[in-house]
């Protein structure tokens, strides 16, 4: 099987599984049902995913990445602050599209595999991350233009923005009442990155 075909098949399994999770709930969906909806055997499922838990974690990982189409849209925006707002708005919109239950289960799966994830992070810490490099560059350019606070480094702004995103995501996914993730994050994001003295003058 060619790499492109493998990628297409994996994407199709994710798409079918997500539809089932959103319709019936994550816990109620079996691997057999995912296989039937995807038109694949169990062997094919396990070729791409070790478990249903790994599949939902993969949904979360894909959400945190940018497609080529999205990157083109970002690069078409000339202002770095607007680029940053677009990135975070896209992430929050994607999370809302996946739904609260899927996001909650994905976060729980991440927590349950904390040790292996920590090992993965250590393995990757010396490897370049183009996505994070892109965000850091946006913060650097926004600071140079005086659009965001300059009392901390671009890297600190990037890490704090990501931490706030995960925090808002957790609140939204676990809250017993309906909340708007995009609106919640946008409000807190502006408080984090903008120079409040400059904003109020």
N, CA, C and O of each residue as an XYZ file, in Angstrom:
804
protein
N       0.848     -1.199      0.000
C       0.000      0.000      0.000
C       0.882      1.247      0.000
O       1.793      1.356      0.821
N       0.628      2.175     -0.896
C       1.437      3.379     -0.969
C       1.157      4.260      0.239
O       0.092      4.167      0.848
N       2.134      5.135      0.592
C       1.989      6.014      1.749
C       0.777      6.920      1.598
O       0.065      7.171      2.570
N       0.532      7.421      0.369
C      -0.608      8.299      0.155
C      -1.917      7.557      0.442
O      -2.837      8.118      1.038
N      -1.996      6.278      0.008
C      -3.188      5.481      0.231
C      -3.400      5.227      1.719
O      -4.527      5.265      2.212
N      -2.292      4.965      2.435
C      -2.386      4.748      3.871
C      -2.938      5.991      4.549
O      -3.798      5.891      5.424
N      -2.447      7.170      4.148
C      -2.886      8.424      4.733
C      -4.367      8.658      4.456
O      -5.109      9.080      5.343
N      -4.795      8.386      3.230
C      -6.196      8.552      2.864
C      -7.081      7.605      3.663
O      -8.143      8.007      4.137
N      -6.662      6.364      3.817
C      -7.446      5.381      4.564
C      -7.544      5.781      6.034
O      -8.614      5.698      6.637
N      -6.429      6.214      6.602
C      -6.430      6.631      8.008
C      -7.357      7.823      8.215
O      -8.093      7.884      9.200
N      -7.316      8.766      7.284
C      -8.191      9.934      7.357
C      -9.658      9.526      7.272
O     -10.507     10.079      7.972
N      -9.949      8.553      6.410
C     -11.326      8.073      6.253
C     -11.815      7.388      7.528
O     -12.964      7.572      7.930
N     -10.951      6.601      8.159
C     -11.322      5.936      9.421
C     -11.618      6.991     10.482
O     -12.609      6.884     11.204
N     -10.768      8.004     10.580
C     -10.999      9.086     11.541
C     -12.341      9.754     11.302
O     -13.092     10.014     12.242
N     -12.641     10.034     10.027
C     -13.876     10.725      9.674
C     -15.107      9.895     10.050
O     -16.060     10.420     10.626
N     -15.083      8.612      9.725
C     -16.215      7.734     10.041
C     -16.371      7.546     11.543
O     -17.487      7.536     12.063
N     -15.242      7.397     12.239
C     -15.288      7.225     13.694
C     -15.848      8.474     14.360
O     -16.668      8.374     15.272
N     -15.417      9.640     13.917
C     -15.908     10.884     14.497
C     -17.418     11.007     14.336
O     -18.115     11.393     15.275
N     -17.922     10.681     13.149
C     -19.367     10.749     12.915
C     -20.111      9.831     13.890
O     -21.158     10.201     14.421
N     -19.565      8.634     14.121
C     -20.182      7.696     15.067
C     -20.101      8.219     16.502
O     -21.073      8.123     17.252
N     -18.955      8.766     16.885
C     -18.795      9.308     18.233
C     -19.795     10.429     18.477
O     -20.413     10.500     19.540
N     -19.952     11.305     17.487
C     -20.851     12.448     17.640
C     -22.315     12.018     17.673
O     -23.139     12.645     18.339
N     -22.628     10.958     16.959
C     -24.021     10.483     16.908
C     -24.387      9.639     18.125
O     -25.455      9.823     18.709
N     -23.506      8.714     18.511
C     -23.861      7.731     19.539
C     -23.112      7.882     20.859
O     -23.467      7.249     21.852
N     -22.073      8.722     20.872
C     -21.247      8.845     22.068
C     -20.043      7.927     21.979
O     -20.145      6.804     21.486
N     -18.909      8.402     22.454
C     -17.652      7.660     22.335
C     -17.736      6.270     22.958
O     -17.344      5.285     22.332
N     -18.246      6.186     24.187
C     -18.256      4.909     24.913
C     -19.135      3.861     24.238
O     -18.864      2.664     24.335
N     -20.188      4.309     23.554
C     -21.141      3.366     22.949
C     -20.654      2.795     21.623
O     -21.187      1.794     21.144
N     -19.644      3.428     21.028
C     -19.167      3.003     19.702
C     -18.089      1.936     19.852
O     -17.139      2.106     20.616
N     -18.240      0.844     19.123
C     -17.251     -0.233     19.160
C     -16.317     -0.153     17.953
O     -16.615      0.508     16.958
N     -15.200     -0.830     18.063
C     -14.271     -0.894     16.934
C     -14.930     -1.593     15.744
O     -14.702     -1.218     14.594
N     -15.750     -2.613     16.026
C     -16.472     -3.293     14.939
C     -17.339     -2.317     14.163
O     -17.391     -2.371     12.934
N     -18.023     -1.421     14.878
C     -18.888     -0.436     14.208
C     -18.064      0.539     13.379
O     -18.479      0.944     12.294
N     -16.911      0.911     13.885
C     -16.024      1.797     13.118
C     -15.555      1.094     11.851
O     -15.512      1.695     10.777
N     -15.207     -0.179     11.983
C     -14.758     -0.960     10.818
C     -15.875     -1.088      9.783
O     -15.642     -0.928      8.585
N     -17.081     -1.377     10.252
C     -18.218     -1.519      9.327
C     -18.498     -0.210      8.602
O     -18.733     -0.206      7.394
N     -18.474      0.908      9.338
C     -18.743      2.211      8.730
C     -17.656      2.603      7.735
O     -17.919      3.290      6.749
N     -16.428      2.154      8.009
C     -15.285      2.507      7.148
C     -15.075      1.508      6.015
O     -14.285      1.757      5.104
N     -15.786      0.371      6.070
C     -15.615     -0.659      5.049
C     -14.262     -1.326      5.114
O     -13.656     -1.617      4.083
N     -13.781     -1.571      6.331
C     -12.453     -2.176      6.510
C     -12.539     -3.364      7.454
O     -13.549     -3.563      8.130
N     -11.486     -4.140      7.493
C     -11.391     -5.242      8.445
C     -10.773     -4.736      9.750
O     -10.238     -3.629      9.814
N     -10.860     -5.570     10.784
C     -10.225     -5.202     12.048
C      -8.706     -5.118     11.893
O      -8.053     -4.289     12.527
N      -8.162     -5.976     11.054
C      -6.724     -5.942     10.820
C      -6.292     -4.584     10.269
O      -5.259     -4.037     10.657
N      -7.107     -4.053      9.353
C      -6.794     -2.747      8.772
C      -6.891     -1.659      9.827
O      -6.056     -0.757      9.879
N      -7.923     -1.749     10.674
C      -8.054     -0.768     11.757
C      -6.802     -0.783     12.628
O      -6.213      0.262     12.904
N      -6.400     -1.985     13.061
C      -5.260     -2.094     13.969
C      -3.929     -1.788     13.274
O      -2.924     -1.536     13.939
N      -3.924     -1.808     11.957
C      -2.732     -1.382     11.228
C      -2.503      0.117     11.419
O      -1.368      0.583     11.518
N      -3.621      0.862     11.469
C      -3.543      2.316     11.586
C      -3.615      2.814     13.023
O      -2.994      3.820     13.365
N      -4.370      2.115     13.864
C      -4.567      2.550     15.246
C      -4.458      1.353     16.183
O      -5.025      0.294     15.915
N      -3.734      1.524     17.276
C      -3.585      0.423     18.238
C      -4.845      0.184     19.035
O      -5.052     -0.913     19.553
N      -5.704      1.208     19.144
C      -6.911      1.103     19.954
C      -7.856      2.251     19.621
O      -7.501      3.169     18.882
N      -9.054      2.185     20.170
C     -10.006      3.289     20.009
C      -9.475      4.533     20.723
O      -9.693      5.658     20.273
N      -8.781      4.321     21.833
C      -8.184      5.435     22.579
C      -7.148      6.155     21.726
O      -7.097      7.385     21.712
N      -6.320      5.388     21.015
C      -5.309      6.013     20.159
C      -5.970      6.784     19.025
O      -5.468      7.828     18.610
N      -7.093      6.277     18.522
C      -7.801      6.962     17.443
C      -8.300      8.325     17.905
O      -8.159      9.315     17.187
N      -8.887      8.380     19.112
C      -9.421      9.670     19.574
C      -8.293     10.638     19.906
O      -8.446     11.850     19.753
N      -7.153     10.103     20.364
C      -5.995     10.965     20.581
C      -5.474     11.505     19.248
O      -4.977     12.629     19.176
N      -5.590     10.707     18.212
C      -5.151     11.130     16.888
C      -6.050     12.258     16.368
O      -5.576     13.177     15.699
N      -7.356     12.181     16.680
C      -8.268     13.264     16.309
C      -7.808     14.580     16.937
O      -7.831     15.629     16.294
N      -7.394     14.508     18.195
C      -6.916     15.678     18.919
C      -5.619     16.192     18.298
O      -5.444     17.399     18.132
N      -4.712     15.278     17.955
C      -3.435     15.667     17.358
C      -3.638     16.346     16.009
O      -2.996     17.353     15.709
N      -4.533     15.791     15.201
C      -4.804     16.376     13.879
C      -5.400     17.771     14.032
O      -5.088     18.672     13.253
N      -6.263     17.950     15.044
C      -6.868     19.251     15.281
C      -5.802     20.298     15.592
O      -5.936     21.458     15.204
N      -4.750     19.889     16.288
C      -3.696     20.818     16.685
C      -2.672     21.075     15.586
O      -1.708     21.811     15.798
N      -2.868     20.486     14.432
C      -1.971     20.725     13.304
C      -2.686     21.582     12.264
O      -3.901     21.765     12.328
N      -1.933     22.099     11.320
C      -2.497     22.959     10.288
C      -2.392     22.290      8.929
O      -1.338     21.772      8.559
N      -3.481     22.304      8.199
C      -3.457     21.762      6.840
C      -2.755     22.753      5.915
O      -2.565     23.919      6.261
N      -2.376     22.270      4.742
C      -1.730     23.143      3.761
C      -2.653     24.296      3.368
O      -2.207     25.428      3.183
N      -3.939     23.992      3.245
C      -4.924     25.026      2.882
C      -4.988     26.117      3.958
O      -5.043     27.307      3.645
N      -4.981     25.694      5.235
C      -5.025     26.667      6.331
C      -3.759     27.502      6.381
O      -3.813     28.702      6.651
N      -2.613     26.870      6.122
C      -1.346     27.608      6.117
C      -1.330     28.674      5.019
O      -0.806     29.769      5.220
N      -1.896     28.354      3.874
C      -1.976     29.327      2.770
C      -2.827     30.522      3.187
O      -2.482     31.668      2.902
N      -3.946     30.244      3.868
C      -4.813     31.332      4.336
C      -4.088     32.211      5.348
O      -4.219     33.434      5.320
N      -3.317     31.582      6.248
C      -2.571     32.340      7.252
C      -1.536     33.233      6.581
O      -1.404     34.406      6.928
N      -0.804     32.678      5.622
C       0.242     33.433      4.950
C      -0.321     34.584      4.118
O       0.395     35.535      3.805
N      -1.590     34.496      3.764
C      -2.224     35.559      2.978
C      -2.583     36.761      3.844
O      -2.899     37.832      3.325
N      -2.534     36.585      5.170
C      -2.827     37.675      6.106
C      -1.514     38.404      6.388
O      -0.554     37.789      6.854
N      -1.463     39.688      6.114
C      -0.197     40.419      6.242
C       0.122     40.808      7.679
O       1.294     40.870      8.051
N      -0.892     41.068      8.490
C      -0.664     41.540      9.849
C      -0.443     40.363     10.802
O      -1.296     39.480     10.884
N       0.691     40.329     11.529
C       0.982     39.171     12.391
C      -0.029     38.959     13.519
O      -0.328     37.817     13.867
N      -0.563     40.048     14.097
C      -1.561     39.884     15.161
C      -2.827     39.232     14.611
O      -3.427     38.379     15.264
N      -3.227     39.639     13.410
C      -4.404     39.017     12.793
C      -4.128     37.565     12.418
O      -5.027     36.725     12.466
N      -2.879     37.271     12.043
C      -2.499     35.882     11.786
C      -2.686     35.046     13.053
O      -3.253     33.954     13.009
N      -2.208     35.565     14.171
C      -2.328     34.852     15.451
C      -3.795     34.643     15.828
O      -4.184     33.555     16.253
N      -4.585     35.664     15.675
C      -6.017     35.540     15.989
C      -6.669     34.482     15.100
O      -7.516     33.713     15.554
N      -6.267     34.453     13.837
C      -6.822     33.453     12.918
C      -6.450     32.039     13.358
O      -7.289     31.138     13.335
N      -5.185     31.843     13.760
C      -4.728     30.516     14.204
C      -5.565     30.026     15.377
O      -6.083     28.909     15.352
N      -5.697     30.869     16.412
C      -6.416     30.431     17.623
C      -7.908     30.297     17.370
O      -8.556     29.419     17.940
N      -8.463     31.164     16.517
C      -9.887     31.041     16.168
C     -10.141     29.731     15.420
O     -11.162     29.077     15.629
N      -9.206     29.357     14.549
C      -9.332     28.095     13.823
C      -9.291     26.906     14.779
O     -10.078     25.969     14.643
N      -8.375     26.942     15.744
C      -8.264     25.853     16.716
C      -9.533     25.710     17.556
O     -10.039     24.604     17.746
N     -10.043     26.834     18.056
C     -11.241     26.753     18.893
C     -12.460     26.330     18.074
O     -13.302     25.574     18.559
N     -12.556     26.814     16.842
C     -13.668     26.397     15.978
C     -13.595     24.899     15.679
O     -14.617     24.212     15.668
N     -12.381     24.397     15.437
C     -12.205     22.969     15.155
C     -12.593     22.132     16.368
O     -13.214     21.078     16.226
N     -12.227     22.601     17.566
C     -12.577     21.873     18.791
C     -14.092     21.832     18.968
O     -14.650     20.798     19.334
N     -14.756     22.954     18.708
C     -16.219     22.991     18.835
C     -16.880     22.073     17.812
O     -17.918     21.471     18.087
N     -16.276     21.969     16.634
C     -16.800     21.066     15.607
C     -16.675     19.608     16.046
O     -17.585     18.809     15.823
N     -15.548     19.264     16.670
C     -15.377     17.902     17.172
C     -16.389     17.595     18.277
O     -16.871     16.468     18.385
N     -16.707     18.594     19.091
C     -17.714     18.409     20.133
C     -17.121     18.183     21.510
O     -15.983     17.734     21.652
N     -17.922     18.505     22.532
C     -17.444     18.444     23.919
C     -17.053     17.027     24.335
O     -16.014     16.830     24.964
N     -17.882     16.040     23.986
C     -17.583     14.682     24.453
C     -16.299     14.144     23.836
O     -15.476     13.545     24.528
N     -16.129     14.357     22.541
C     -14.919     13.886     21.873
C     -13.684     14.551     22.475
O     -12.678     13.888     22.726
N     -13.764     15.872     22.708
C     -12.618     16.572     23.264
C     -12.334     16.111     24.690
O     -11.175     15.953     25.072
N     -13.384     15.896     25.475
C     -13.187     15.439     26.854
C     -12.520     14.064     26.879
O     -11.600     13.828     27.662
N     -12.988     13.162     26.018
C     -12.399     11.821     25.955
C     -10.957     11.869     25.461
O     -10.109     11.108     25.927
N     -10.681     12.767     24.513
C      -9.320     12.896     23.988
C      -8.375     13.397     25.082
O      -7.247     12.918     25.203
N      -8.837     14.354     25.869
C      -8.002     14.873     26.953
C      -7.792     13.820     28.035
O      -6.701     13.709     28.595
N      -8.835     13.047     28.329
C      -8.701     11.968     29.311
C      -7.707     10.922     28.820
O      -6.910     10.401     29.599
N      -7.757     10.619     27.523
C      -6.823      9.646     26.947
C      -5.393     10.161     27.047
O      -4.468      9.398     27.324
N      -5.214     11.476     26.816
C      -3.885     12.071     26.947
C      -3.373     11.960     28.374
O      -2.202     11.650     28.595
N      -4.251     12.213     29.347
C      -3.847     12.123     30.752
C      -3.497     10.693     31.138
O      -2.548     10.461     31.888
N      -4.271      9.728     30.621
C      -4.021      8.332     30.979
C      -2.720      7.808     30.394
O      -2.180      6.803     30.856
N      -2.221      8.497     29.375
C      -0.968      8.066     28.743
C       0.129      9.096     28.977
O       1.005      9.292     28.135
N       0.066      9.754     30.142
C       1.008     10.840     30.443
C       2.452     10.393     30.369
O       3.303     11.136     29.881
N       2.748      9.176     30.852
C       4.137      8.725     30.876
C       4.692      8.556     29.475
O       5.810      8.982     29.184
N       3.899      7.925     28.601
C       4.391      7.726     27.232
C       4.469      9.042     26.483
O       5.354      9.239     25.651
N       3.530      9.957     26.783
C       3.571     11.260     26.135
C       4.795     12.052     26.580
O       5.413     12.759     25.784
N       5.138     11.926     27.865
C       6.330     12.609     28.378
C       7.582     12.078     27.688
O       8.489     12.840     27.352
N       7.622     10.766     27.483
C       8.763     10.167     26.783
C       8.820     10.656     25.344
O       9.896     10.943     24.821
N       7.634     10.752     24.694
C       7.587     11.252     23.323
C       8.131     12.678     23.247
O       8.884     13.022     22.337
N       7.729     13.511     24.236
C       8.178     14.900     24.250
C       9.693     14.979     24.398
O      10.342     15.798     23.747
N      10.262     14.122     25.260
C      11.710     14.115     25.432
C      12.411     13.705     24.153
O      13.473     14.229     23.818
N      11.804     12.753     23.434
C      12.394     12.314     22.170
C      12.372     13.430     21.136
O      13.266     13.529     20.295
N      11.331     14.279     21.207
C      11.148     15.299     20.184
C      11.776     16.641     20.541
O      11.793     17.545     19.706
N      12.291     16.794     21.754
C      12.658     18.130     22.208
C      13.798     18.755     21.400
O      13.925     19.979     21.362
N      14.617     17.938     20.762
C      15.701     18.493     19.973
C      15.351     18.580     18.486
O      16.158     19.036     17.677
N      14.146     18.140     18.136
C      13.730     18.185     16.736
C      12.951     19.476     16.482
O      12.150     19.876     17.327
N      13.162     20.137     15.343
C      12.428     21.371     15.053
C      10.937     21.103     14.872
O      10.542     20.079     14.313
N      10.125     22.025     15.344
C       8.680     21.936     15.190
C       8.231     23.118     14.335
O       8.117     24.233     14.844
N       7.972     22.896     13.043
C       7.634     24.004     12.140
C       6.420     24.803     12.600
O       6.384     26.023     12.433
N       5.424     24.131     13.178
C       4.206     24.804     13.626
C       4.532     25.794     14.746
O       4.086     26.940     14.708
N       5.311     25.353     15.748
C       5.684     26.217     16.856
C       6.632     27.322     16.395
O       6.564     28.449     16.885
N       7.506     27.000     15.464
C       8.404     28.011     14.902
C       7.613     29.106     14.198
O       7.957     30.285     14.286
N       6.545     28.709     13.497
C       5.694     29.671     12.804
C       5.011     30.600     13.804
O       4.977     31.814     13.602
N       4.458     30.026     14.895
C       3.800     30.840     15.910
C       4.771     31.808     16.571
O       4.452     32.980     16.772
N       5.962     31.309     16.909
C       6.957     32.166     17.554
C       7.337     33.327     16.630
O       7.506     34.458     17.086
N       7.469     33.045     15.350
C       7.795     34.096     14.383
C       6.682     35.143     14.320
O       6.963     36.335     14.192
N       5.430     34.711     14.408
C       4.308     35.658     14.405
C       4.364     36.573     15.619
O       4.150     37.781     15.509
N       4.656     35.985     16.784
C       4.769     36.798     18.000
C       5.950     37.775     17.900
O       5.844     38.919     18.341
N       7.060     37.334     17.329
C       8.226     38.207     17.161
C       7.873     39.405     16.292
O       8.209     40.542     16.625
N       7.196     39.150     15.177
C       6.840     40.237     14.266
C       5.786     41.158     14.885
O       5.821     42.372     14.685
N       4.844     40.570     15.640
C       3.823     41.384     16.304
C       4.457     42.274     17.376
O       4.019     43.407     17.571
N       5.482     41.773     18.071
C       6.199     42.589     19.050
C       6.959     43.716     18.353
O       6.965     44.850     18.831
N       7.591     43.411     17.237
C       8.358     44.422     16.501
C       7.465     45.568     16.032
O       7.909     46.710     15.919
N       6.208     45.249     15.763
C       5.250     46.266     15.323
C       4.529     46.930     16.493
O       3.704     47.821     16.290
N       4.835     46.504     17.707
C       4.186     47.073     18.889
C       2.742     46.651     19.062
O       1.964     47.347     19.715
N       2.371     45.501     18.476
C       0.969     45.047     18.537
C       0.669     44.214     19.779
O      -0.479     44.144     20.219
N       1.697     43.584     20.345
C       1.498     42.752     21.528
C       2.503     43.163     22.597
O       3.464     43.879     22.318
N       2.275     42.713     23.792
C       3.154     43.065     24.917
C       4.586     42.622     24.642
O       4.827     41.589     24.016
N       5.521     43.422     25.121
C       6.935     43.131     24.860
C       7.721     42.890     26.142
O       8.951     42.854     26.120
N       7.010     42.724     27.267
C       7.698     42.519     28.538
C       8.083     41.062     28.757
O       8.723     40.734     29.756
N       7.697     40.183     27.830
C       8.084     38.775     27.879
C       8.558     38.366     26.488
O       8.335     39.086     25.515
N       9.210     37.216     26.398
C       9.747     36.771     25.112
C       8.632     36.219     24.217
O       7.590     35.795     24.717
N       8.846     36.224     22.905
C       7.872     35.600     22.002
C       7.604     34.139     22.357
O       6.472     33.668     22.254
N       8.651     33.425     22.776
C       8.479     32.023     23.155
C       7.564     31.896     24.365
O       6.735     30.987     24.419
N       7.703     32.800     25.343
C       6.835     32.764     26.521
C       5.392     33.064     26.150
O       4.471     32.438     26.674
N       5.191     34.021     25.246
C       3.837     34.324     24.779
C       3.214     33.116     24.093
O       2.044     32.798     24.308
N       4.011     32.448     23.267
C       3.526     31.268     22.555
C       3.135     30.157     23.531
O       2.059     29.573     23.407
N       4.005     29.865     24.498
C       3.731     28.798     25.467
C       2.542     29.144     26.349
O       1.721     28.277     26.648
N       2.437     30.407     26.773
C       1.311     30.825     27.608
C      -0.001     30.764     26.842
O      -1.037     30.401     27.400
N       0.043     31.121     25.558
C      -1.161     31.055     24.728
C      -1.644     29.619     24.578
O      -2.845     29.352     24.618
N      -0.698     28.693     24.405
C      -1.062     27.282     24.272
C      -1.611     26.738     25.595
O      -2.586     25.986     25.608
N      -0.974     27.127     26.709
C      -1.453     26.677     28.015
C      -2.865     27.198     28.280
O      -3.707     26.477     28.815
N      -3.119     28.452     27.902
C      -4.454     29.015     28.089
C      -5.474     28.303     27.203
O      -6.616     28.085     27.609
N      -5.055     27.946     25.994
C      -5.959     27.216     25.098
C      -6.357     25.879     25.717
O      -7.537     25.530     25.722
N      -5.387     25.128     26.238
C      -5.687     23.837     26.856
C      -6.587     24.025     28.073
O      -7.494     23.227     28.307
N      -6.335     25.086     28.853
C      -7.164     25.360     30.022
C      -8.601     25.683     29.652
O      -9.536     25.143     30.245
N      -8.782     26.566     28.669
C     -10.133     26.914     28.207
C     -10.829     25.695     27.609
O     -12.031     25.500     27.785
N     -10.053     24.883     26.901
C     -10.604     23.668     26.299
C     -11.149     22.731     27.377
O     -12.230     22.160     27.229
N     -10.394     22.583     28.454
C     -10.829     21.707     29.545
C     -12.089     22.246     30.227
O     -13.016     21.489     30.512
N     -12.119     23.548     30.485
C     -13.297     24.159     31.108
C     -14.514     23.956     30.219
O     -15.577     23.552     30.690
N     -14.351     24.238     28.935
C     -15.465     24.116     27.988
C     -15.961     22.679     27.878
O     -17.167     22.432     27.872
N     -15.034     21.737     27.792
C     -15.411     20.339     27.571
C     -16.057     19.705     28.795
O     -16.839     18.765     28.661
N     -15.743     20.206     29.987
C     -16.243     19.563     31.209
C     -17.327     20.370     31.920
O     -17.914     19.888     32.889
N     -17.598     21.578     31.459
C     -18.591     22.424     32.128
C     -19.988     21.809     32.009
O     -20.351     21.305     30.947
N     -20.776     21.848     33.098
C     -22.144     21.299     33.051
C     -23.121     22.194     32.303
O     -24.265     21.806     32.062
N     -22.671     23.394     31.934
C     -23.516     24.321     31.173
C     -22.863     24.575     29.820
O     -21.674     24.317     29.630
N     -23.651     25.081     28.891
C     -23.132     25.369     27.559
C     -22.298     26.650     27.574
O     -22.758     27.697     28.029
N     -21.100     26.554     27.082
C     -20.209     27.704     26.964
C     -19.719     27.797     25.526
O     -19.677     26.798     24.808
N     -19.354     28.987     25.120
C     -18.772     29.169     23.785
C     -17.258     29.186     23.891
O     -16.688     30.147     24.408
N     -16.600     28.145     23.413
C     -15.149     28.044     23.530
C     -14.448     29.178     22.792
O     -13.527     29.793     23.329
N     -14.875     29.456     21.569
C     -14.216     30.491     20.766
C     -14.291     31.845     21.450
O     -13.296     32.567     21.513
N     -15.469     32.196     21.966
C     -15.640     33.479     22.635
C     -14.830     33.533     23.931
O     -14.192     34.543     24.231
N     -14.860     32.437     24.698
C     -14.116     32.380     25.958
C     -12.622     32.570     25.721
O     -11.964     33.344     26.416
N     -12.098     31.855     24.731
C     -10.662     31.947     24.489
C     -10.275     33.309     23.941
O      -9.263     33.879     24.349
N     -11.075     33.837     23.015
C     -10.743     35.134     22.407
C     -10.632     36.217     23.468
O      -9.713     37.034     23.427
N     -11.562     36.232     24.420
C     -11.549     37.248     25.473
C     -10.298     37.130     26.340
O      -9.639     38.132     26.620
N      -9.971     35.917     26.764
C      -8.804     35.710     27.616
C      -7.494     35.894     26.852
O      -6.493     36.340     27.411
N      -7.517     35.545     25.571
C      -6.317     35.683     24.745
C      -5.905     37.144     24.627
O      -4.725     37.480     24.737
N      -6.891     38.007     24.402
C      -6.591     39.433     24.284
C      -5.984     39.966     25.587
O      -5.059     40.778     25.558
N      -6.504     39.508     26.724
C      -5.963     39.930     28.015
C      -4.512     39.457     28.183
O      -3.695     40.141     28.799
N      -4.212     38.294     27.634
C      -2.871     37.728     27.786
C      -1.836     38.428     26.924
O      -0.764     38.781     27.416
N      -2.131     38.633     25.656
C      -1.081     39.056     24.723
C      -0.987     40.564     24.517
O       0.070     41.059     24.125
N      -2.070     41.311     24.771
C      -2.018     42.736     24.507
C      -1.434     43.495     25.695
O      -1.629     43.107     26.847
N      -0.717     44.579     25.407
C      -0.239     45.470     26.442
C      -1.434     46.259     26.939
O      -1.942     47.122     26.223
N      -1.896     45.982     28.152
C      -3.131     46.570     28.640
C      -3.036     48.087     28.793
O      -4.024     48.789     28.581
N      -1.848     48.607     29.163
C      -1.694     50.067     29.268
C      -1.873     50.714     27.901
O      -2.550     51.731     27.748
N      -1.238     50.082     26.911
C      -1.345     50.604     25.547
C      -2.780     50.470     25.030
O      -3.272     51.342     24.313
N      -3.448     49.366     25.400
C      -4.812     49.121     24.942
C      -5.778     50.152     25.503
O      -6.739     50.527     24.831
N      -5.536     50.618     26.735
C      -6.463     51.521     27.403
C      -6.165     52.996     27.154
O      -6.885     53.873     27.632
N      -5.089     53.265     26.397
C      -4.768     54.674     26.132
C      -5.446     55.141     24.870
O      -5.296     56.299     24.481
